[in-house]
Amino acid sequence: MLDGKKVLFSGMQATGNITLGNYMGALKNWIDLNNDDSYQCFNCVVDLHSLTVRQDPAELRKRARTLLSLYIAAGLDPVKNCIYYQSHVSGHAELSWILNCFTYMGELSRMTQFKDKSAKHADNINAGLFTYPVLMAADILLFQTDVVPVGADQKQHLEITRDIAERFNGVYGDVFTIPEPYIGKVGAKIMSLQEPDKKMSKSDENVNATIYLMDDPDTVIRKFKRAVTDSDNEIRYTDEKPGIKNLIDIYSAVTNKTAGEVEREFDGKGYGDFKLAVGEAVNSVLVPIHQRMDELSKDKAYIDGIIKENSDKANYFATKTLRKVQKKIGLPERVR
């Protein structure tokens, strides 16, 4: 708790372009929680995590700034809460090393993300990739986080975070808050438009499979028109029709309508009408974000000010936890 509010931590990597799936499954939930006065939110651009894969330095800096701006454009309030770069708060890396010493090799070797990324990057299976979950645990525990918005495929990371925190607390007392998950119910998993049995991915080689948050309106409509469906032309929410089910999920998430309401709205209509309606509904969300991003891109001083102020704020709270941890494990106190 911070000033009587629950602490919420969330973050995205500064790699690739943010997709509609990232927005519906994560960012939209963050915005809803960000606007809830019962939460103090820390919204992080997790640029240190990005280093497990080789990055072009100039491109990484550009993407990090774009992502931070996108947080704001999408509706996160940088004054009410804290939007910052992970790399600007050294406590993330310092706490990560300490937590490495309380994490077991067997735990890390069982992490599915390590297995998946090792397969994709067989030429660069580095130690950072292996200990990635420990840095993620440090991200969360550094701010005494109460709630972490996670997708269904990220629950394993939160589970190991809880295990590490409980192990540390078992030795040194109640040092860390044990975080709880928050999983959005609607649109939590948006699938590929071309392969609806797979999650929408920003790294998909098929450009028509993914809606990116900065896609222009014509591109969005074109991609939805090309979305894979089936041949019976009936709009029903069922696992037997994965393409249509995915489009209904997207439409539901954007319009806040239930699957049943969507079925009734489009009863007797064809796939062409439905695909166009989904595209237009998505554009109604994306266009205001585009307009705000354009405004922010022209106000360098404003973004620089947010970066400075929120880095200072994040460092203040991070330092409080870090000093407590350092004292508990016996590291020498710093002379001031």
Secondary structure, DSSP 4 states (H G I P E B T S, - for coil): -BTTBEEEEEEE-SSSPPBHHHIIIIIHHHHHHHT-TTEEEEEEE-TTGGGGS---HHHHHHHHHHHHHHHHHHT--TTTSEEEEGGG-THHHHHHHHHHTTS-HHHHHT-HHHHHHHHHTTT---HHHHSHHHHHHHHHHTTT-SEEE--GGGHHHHHHHHHHHHHHHHHHSS-S---EEE--SSSSSPBPSS-TTSB--TT-S-GGG--BTT--HHHHHHHHHT----SS------TT-HHHHHHHHHHHHHHT--HHHHHHHTTT--HHHHHHHHHHHHHHHHHHHHHHHHHHHT-HHHHHHHHHHHHHHHHHHHHHHHHHHHHHHTPPPPP-
